Amino acid sequence: MSTPRQAARGRRPGTPDTREEILRAARDLFAASGFAATSMRAIAARAGVDPALVHHYFDSKADLFVSALQVRVDPRQALLPVIEAGPDGAGERLLRVLLTVWGDEESRTPLLGLVRGILEPAGATLVRDALFGLVLGPVRHGLGIDQPERRMALVASQLAGIVLLRYVVEAPPLVAMTDDELVASYAPTIQRYLTGPLPDRPLTRAAPEA
């Protein structure tokens, strides 16, 4: 008489809850260590699953990061028209993508939770990696602009300010403005940060000899 097959030891196989367990582990590690320092293998170990299962559910670490953020719109896809049309007018196109995503209530809800946690160390890491990695990273490389790190930081200051004041703080003048009014007000500045002349940086002076 045959005996029941003994369950295999080791990491558990996939179950209906495995994907959510992987996402929880990914959120914790991305928040603690950042996108670049977090590996798919580390996420698998945190979730207690075989690394192959992580790749089964998510094609890449970037796909996993987008899913872990719980955003409705994949920024990599939303920003393709911004990049493909080239540097000219990219400031307006970038801003219109932001306003479209944040103007959609289903997209805005998880994003608000992400931004409201920015004062916490974990939240700040997620927002920084999402903004500079997923949103501005592809724009930076796709447009081929000079001084990309400096320019992207300036662009980020404008976009983050709009998000904070219009959607989190809900400053009445910004809430009352239409998307076209916001674009008319902000897009020229964003475009200048992307492609316009930037102030020269002061030369670093050597310290006086003692």
N, C-alpha and C positions, 0 to 999 in steps of 0.2 A: 504494500500500500504506500503510495507516494505521500510525502509530507509537504505541507505548504512551503512555497519558496520563501526563504528568509529575505527580509527587506535588505536591500543593499545599503551598506554603510557609507558615510561621507555626506557631502552636501546634498541637500534635497533637490529633486527634479522640479520642473516647472509645474505650477498649480495655477488655478484662476487668480490667486492673490500674488503670485510671484512678481508680476509687472509692477504692482503697487509697492511691494517690498523693495524692489530695485529703485523705484523712484524716491521712496523715503530715504533710502541709503544715499542716493545721489544728492538729494537736497542737503542732507547733513554734511556730506563731505565737500560739496561745492561751496557751501557756506563757510565751512571751517578752513579749507585750504585754498579755495579758488579753483577756477577752471583748469589752468595750466598744470597745477600740481596734483590734480586728482586723476587717477588712472581708472580705466574700466575694470581692471583686475581688483583694485582697492574697493571699488563699489561692489563688485561681486562678493568679495570677502565680507564686507559690512552687511550685505543682505543675506549672507549664508548660502549662496548659490554658486553653481559652476560658472566661470567666466563666459563659457559658450552661450549660456542662457541670456546674459546681458546683450550679447551680439545678436541673439535670436530676436529679441524684442526691439532693439535699437541698432540701426545700421552704423552709427558713429557716435563718438562722445558728444559732438555738437547736437545731434538729434536728441540724445538723452538729456542734455542740458536744457534744450528748448522745452521738452516734455516736463522736466522737473520744475521749470518756472511756472507751468500751468497757464501759459498764455494761449489765447485762442488763435492768434495769427502768428505764423512763422515769419519772423523779421527778415530772414534770408530771402524768402520769396517776395515779401512785400517791397523790399528795397531794390529788387532787380531793375524796375523801370528807372529808378533814380540813377543807377550806375550806367545802364545801357545807353542812356541819352547823352552821356558825357558831362563834363564839368559845367558848361554853360547852363544856367538855370537850375543847377542841382540843389541850391539852397531852398528854392520854392518847392521843388518836388519832394525833398526830404521833409520839409515842414508839413506838407499836405499829407504825406504818409502818416506822420505822427498824429496829426489832428484826426485823420480818418480812424486810426486804430483806437485812440483814446475817446473818440466820439461815439464808438460802439459800446453800449452798456455791458454786453457780455464779455467783451475784451477788456474793458476798463476795470471790472471788479477784481480779477486776480492781480492786475497791475497795481491797483491801489494798495492791496495788501503787501505787495513787494516793496513799493516805494515807502509806505508808512513804517516799514521795519528798517529803514536806512540808518537810523540812529543807533541801532544795535550792530555790533561788529559783524555778526553773521549776515545781517541784512545788507550792510554796506558792501561786503564782498560780492554778494550776488548781484546787486544793482550795478556795481562797477564792471564786473565781468560781462553782464548782459549788455550794458550800454556800449562799452568800448570793444567788446569781443564780437557780439552778435549783430549789433546795430551799426556802429561806426567803423568797425574793423573792415567789413566788406566794402563800405563806401570809400574808406581811405585807400584801400588797395585798388579798387575798381576804377576810381577817378584818376589815379596816378598823380596826385598833387604833391607839391614840394612841402617840406617841413610838416609832414603828416601828423606827427605827434602833437606838435604845437597847435596846428590848425584844428585837429579833432577835439582837443581840450577846450578850445574856444567855442566851437560849435556845440559841444556837450553842455557848456555853461548856459547857452541860450535855450536849448531844448529842455534841460532839467529845470530851468527857471519857469518856463511856460507850464510844464507838467505840475510843478509844485504849486505855483500861484493860481493856476486855472482849475486844476482838478483835485488838489489836496486841500489847500487853504481856501479855495473858491473865492478869490478876490473879486468882488462884484464887477469892477470895470472890465476885467479879462473874461469873466463868465458871460458878460453881456455882449461882447464882441462876436461878430460872425467869423467863420473860418477865413473868409476873404479879407476881412479887416485885419485879422491876425497875420495873415500872409503878407499883406501890404506893409504892415508895421515891422515884422521880424525878418522876412525873407531877404531883404537887401543886406542886412547885417550878417546873416548866416552865409550868404553868398560871398561877402567880402572876407569872412573868415576862411572860406574854402579856397578862394582863388585870388583875392585882392592882395595888395601890398600890406605887409605887416611891419610894425615899427621895428627899427633896428634894435637889437639887444645891445646894452652897454658892454663895452669891453671890460673884461675882468682885470683889475689892476693888481699888480704884484704887491705883496705885503712889504712894507718898508723894512729895510734891514735894521736889525737891532744895533 
